[in-house]
Amino acid sequence: MNNLKEEYLQKFATVAFKEVLSFKETLIFLGVSKSFLYKLTSKKAIKFSKPNNGKLYFKKSDLYEWMIRNEIKSVDVLENEIFEHLNKKGNGKKNN
């Protein structure tokens, strides 16, 4: 079991220093299954390159962008935005 952990750590360390990742490295980076990543690529929901119609490659910057899409805001952030919006509306009214 230790060999398996060491192998995974080596792969993860390699992924950490690369700008462009292979399909297998992307699985490690994202922590998703093969089928899920294939679904994302077939739906063109995630950016990738396929030089000479061969292997799939992914830029880390594109993966980061994909991971932070559809951000869910915390209650504190939403309350603050509402407060700011109401405050702006109240300050924009003319007093008679």
Secondary structure, 3 states (H helix, E strand, C coil): CHHHHHHHHHHHHHHHHCCEEEHHHHHHHHCCCHHHHHHHHHCCCCCCECHHHCCCEEEHHHHHHHHCCCCCCCHHHHHHHHHHHHHHHHHHCCCC
